[in-house]
């Protein structure tokens, strides 16, 4: 095994849990998240000669997000997505219930908006870092985050969204 392969194996061992979380938040399904991560790692390994070691994690994140967006687009083409109505009652107080409600609201967001929310608020990336991962302008990140937060506030209520996002890492 070469040094590059060994380093990649060490990277996967060290960062797989964090990358799986990104994949799960990007798609909202555990099984699909595992598939996304596997696809991203395989694509990264095939292109390892092009990736600088210090850029490895952002590269894998970008592959995960792009793959999630592509899969969501394919599914949207193949099926009609029903419109969801915001809940008529407020979310319950327990964190588990709030997380469940937030995950449902995240799944309802368009893929690019979901990716921005995941990278900005769960992964704590700056607007610039998020733009780099997504391969877009910082202004696009700002506008997508604004639109996504407006949709989440509309679906969940301002206090619920901001409270859950503040406590996302807890």
C-alpha positions as CSV (number, residue, x, y, z in Angstrom):
1,X,0.0,0.0,0.0
2,X,1.4,3.4,-0.9
3,X,1.7,6.4,1.4
4,X,-1.1,8.1,-0.4
5,X,-3.5,5.2,0.1
6,X,-2.4,4.9,3.8
7,X,-3.0,8.6,4.3
8,X,-6.4,8.3,2.7
9,X,-7.3,5.3,4.9
10,X,-6.3,7.3,8.0
11,X,-8.4,10.3,6.8
12,X,-11.4,8.1,6.3
13,X,-11.0,6.4,9.7
14,X,-10.7,9.8,11.4
15,X,-13.4,11.8,9.6
16,X,-16.0,9.2,8.6
17,X,-18.4,10.0,11.4
18,X,-18.4,13.7,10.7
19,X,-18.8,13.1,6.9
20,X,-21.6,10.7,7.5
21,X,-23.4,13.4,9.5
22,X,-23.0,15.8,6.6
23,X,-24.4,13.2,4.2
24,X,-27.3,12.5,6.5
25,X,-28.2,16.1,6.9
26,X,-27.9,16.6,3.2
27,X,-30.3,13.9,2.3
28,X,-32.3,13.1,5.5
29,X,-32.1,9.3,5.2
30,X,-29.6,7.1,7.1
31,X,-29.3,4.5,4.4
32,X,-29.0,7.0,1.6
33,X,-26.5,8.9,3.7
34,X,-24.3,5.8,3.9
35,X,-24.6,5.4,0.1
36,X,-23.7,9.1,-0.4
37,X,-20.7,8.8,1.8
38,X,-19.5,5.7,0.1
39,X,-20.0,7.3,-3.4
40,X,-18.1,10.4,-2.3
41,X,-15.2,8.4,-0.9
42,X,-15.0,6.3,-4.0
43,X,-15.0,9.3,-6.3
44,X,-12.5,11.1,-4.1
45,X,-10.2,8.0,-4.1
46,X,-10.4,7.8,-7.9
47,X,-9.3,11.5,-8.1
48,X,-6.9,11.5,-5.2
49,X,-4.1,12.5,-7.5
50,X,-5.8,15.9,-8.1
51,X,-6.6,16.7,-4.4
52,X,-4.2,18.4,-2.1
53,X,-4.0,16.8,1.3
54,X,-5.1,19.9,3.1
55,X,-8.2,20.1,0.8
56,X,-9.3,16.6,1.2
57,X,-12.1,17.1,3.7
58,X,-13.7,20.1,1.8
59,X,-13.4,18.1,-1.4
60,X,-15.3,15.1,0.1
61,X,-17.9,17.4,1.5
62,X,-18.4,19.0,-1.9
63,X,-18.8,15.6,-3.5
64,X,-21.3,14.6,-0.9
65,X,-23.4,17.7,-1.3
66,X,-23.2,17.6,-5.1
67,X,-24.2,13.9,-5.1
68,X,-27.1,14.6,-2.8
69,X,-28.3,17.5,-5.0
70,X,-28.0,15.3,-8.1
71,X,-30.0,12.4,-6.5
72,X,-32.7,14.8,-5.3
73,X,-33.0,16.3,-8.8
74,X,-33.3,12.8,-10.3
75,X,-36.0,11.9,-7.8
76,X,-37.9,15.1,-8.5
77,X,-37.9,14.4,-12.2
78,X,-39.2,10.9,-11.6
79,X,-41.9,11.7,-9.2
80,X,-44.2,14.5,-8.2
81,X,-43.3,16.0,-4.8
82,X,-46.4,16.8,-2.7
83,X,-46.7,20.2,-1.1
84,X,-46.4,20.2,2.6
85,X,-48.5,22.3,4.9
86,X,-46.9,23.9,7.9
87,X,-47.9,22.3,11.1
88,X,-51.0,23.9,12.7
89,X,-49.8,23.4,16.2
90,X,-46.4,24.5,17.6
91,X,-43.7,22.0,18.0
92,X,-43.4,20.1,21.3
93,X,-40.8,21.1,23.9
94,X,-38.5,18.1,24.0
95,X,-35.3,18.3,21.9
96,X,-35.9,14.9,20.3
97,X,-39.3,16.2,19.0
98,X,-37.8,19.5,17.9
99,X,-35.1,17.7,16.0
100,X,-37.6,15.4,14.3
101,X,-39.7,18.4,13.3
102,X,-36.6,20.2,12.0
103,X,-35.5,17.2,10.0
104,X,-38.9,17.0,8.3
105,X,-38.7,20.7,7.5
106,X,-35.1,20.3,6.2
107,X,-36.3,17.4,3.9
108,X,-38.9,19.8,2.5
109,X,-36.2,22.4,1.4
110,X,-34.8,22.3,-2.1
111,X,-31.4,20.4,-2.2
112,X,-29.2,23.5,-2.6
113,X,-30.9,25.4,0.3
114,X,-30.7,22.3,2.5
115,X,-27.0,22.0,1.6
116,X,-26.3,25.6,2.6
117,X,-28.2,25.2,6.0
118,X,-26.3,21.9,6.7
119,X,-22.9,23.4,5.9
120,X,-23.4,26.8,7.6
121,X,-25.2,25.7,10.8
122,X,-24.4,22.1,11.4
123,X,-20.8,22.1,10.1
124,X,-20.2,25.7,11.3
125,X,-18.5,26.6,8.0
126,X,-18.2,30.3,7.1
127,X,-20.1,31.7,4.2
128,X,-16.8,31.7,2.2
129,X,-16.1,28.1,3.1
130,X,-19.6,27.1,2.2
131,X,-19.3,28.8,-1.1
132,X,-16.1,26.9,-1.8
133,X,-17.7,23.6,-0.9
134,X,-20.7,24.3,-3.1
135,X,-18.7,25.9,-5.9
136,X,-20.7,29.1,-5.9
137,X,-20.4,32.7,-5.0
138,X,-20.7,33.9,-1.4
139,X,-23.7,36.0,-2.4
140,X,-25.4,32.8,-3.5
141,X,-24.8,31.2,-0.1
142,X,-26.2,34.3,1.6
143,X,-29.4,34.3,-0.6
144,X,-29.9,30.5,-0.3
145,X,-29.5,30.7,3.5
146,X,-31.9,33.6,3.7
147,X,-34.5,31.8,1.6
148,X,-34.1,28.5,3.5
149,X,-34.3,30.2,6.9
150,X,-37.5,32.0,5.8
151,X,-39.0,28.7,4.8
152,X,-38.0,27.1,8.0
153,X,-39.4,30.0,10.1
154,X,-42.6,29.8,8.1
155,X,-43.0,26.1,8.7
156,X,-41.8,25.9,12.3
157,X,-42.0,29.4,13.8
158,X,-39.1,31.7,14.5
159,X,-38.4,30.6,18.1
160,X,-38.3,26.9,17.2
161,X,-35.9,27.3,14.2
162,X,-33.5,29.6,16.0
163,X,-33.5,27.5,19.2
164,X,-32.9,24.2,17.4
165,X,-30.1,25.7,15.3
166,X,-28.4,27.2,18.3
167,X,-28.5,23.8,20.0
168,X,-27.7,21.7,16.9
169,X,-24.4,20.5,18.3
170,X,-25.6,19.8,21.8
